[in-house]
Amino acid sequence: MLKKELIPSEKKIWLSSPTMHGEEMTFIKEAYDSNWMSTVGKNLDEVERIISEKVGCRNAVALSSGTASLHLSVRLAGERLYGTHPAEKGSLSGHKVFCSDMTFDATVNPVAYEGGEAVFIDSEYDSWNMDPAALEQAFSVYPDVKLIVLAHLYGTPGKIDEIRSIAKKHGALIVEDAAESFGAGYKEKQTGSFGDYNVISFNGNKIITGSSGGMFLSDSEEDAKRVRKWSTQSRENAPWYQHEELGYNYRMSNVVAGVIRGQLLHLEEHIADKKGIYFRYKEAFKDLPVKMNPIDSAVCSPNYWLSCLIIDQEAMCPQVRGEKEALYTPEEGKSCPTEILSALSGINAEGRPIWKPMHSQPVYRMNPFFTRYGSGRALSNAYIAGGEKGADGLPSDISMDIFNRGLCLPSDNKMTEEEQNKVIETVKACFE
């Protein structure tokens, strides 16, 4: 129940919806007029060229989704590391892979597609991304692991230098999931250029959208050719349909590429809009017991895709989350994500919970999980039950702590300052 009645917005205030400009239609019409409506055409060629140059990878292959790009990246890594396997088993058959814990499940599902077992690595508070200390703990138990799948959350790069150094020490490859961070930089290099295989997404809510679509990026021309072939059903160079290995229908269409081509003209504008939203929230909430999602401006320049906040522990009112529902008890001067999200819904605004950690998802609940203190399963359960903390006073399960106390705020490019002020007023009212 809201502590203060607020008037709903006349129109929906979205979390992050597509922001269209008009040039998209020019390139869609070009595809239509030229009759290149399928998986070849100038839009595809231009999108691959532009993104390759922007990110700083030599080769780009436009695919139907970020998930498709992750799948083929993981398949490539598995075959490079372990050789080919029967199609029904997958290229990672029987092997473990270290994966970001707090992310969307599209990051880690491709490991299962290829027969591997995801081992989840806890987050750290500095960026909410993979914790290098937890990664080292995982290698101490599973020293033979040779693949890391690293995601950058909400447009902010993780601790790339430290993770790459650990990967190099252990001879491991990296799949970099930059689906949420296209346009973000780390030490003057773009995310999507740090892994052995790299992925970005053009899903409908991303900073640049094609309504769908993704991109595989690599410096290896051979790998790019493999992905291009796999994405078009692995057709061989023969006068008939000849197939000698498993393929997929993963290629992007020239029409979707037209939307992306038009969007790319506005990337820096979108980032500037998102940055403005983030800092208006940060200024408005400076007297509340909350913090915005962290940014280390000394090493990274985010794309500010989503503005998020985390409530100070002492300002949390009681909250209980089940598998599909949540309850809370209102308390004066305190709040919780469940209350704030309910209040935002009440003014016709869309917020979201933070990504629920993968190690707590029913489908992956039996997979190994590591924190900076070691094997994290027992620690995680202790934290959930009674707030167990590690030797340095931090929660033993940082991913779950961020999930419990954090939420994503409306971050739509088209949100007016008046609409954002309504969101701000609503959040403040929850702490009265």
Order of alpha helices (4+ residues) and beta strands (2+ residues): alpha-alpha-beta-alpha-beta-alpha-beta-alpha-beta-alpha-beta-beta-beta-beta-beta-alpha-alpha-alpha-beta-beta-beta-beta-beta-alpha-beta-beta-beta-alpha-alpha-beta-alpha
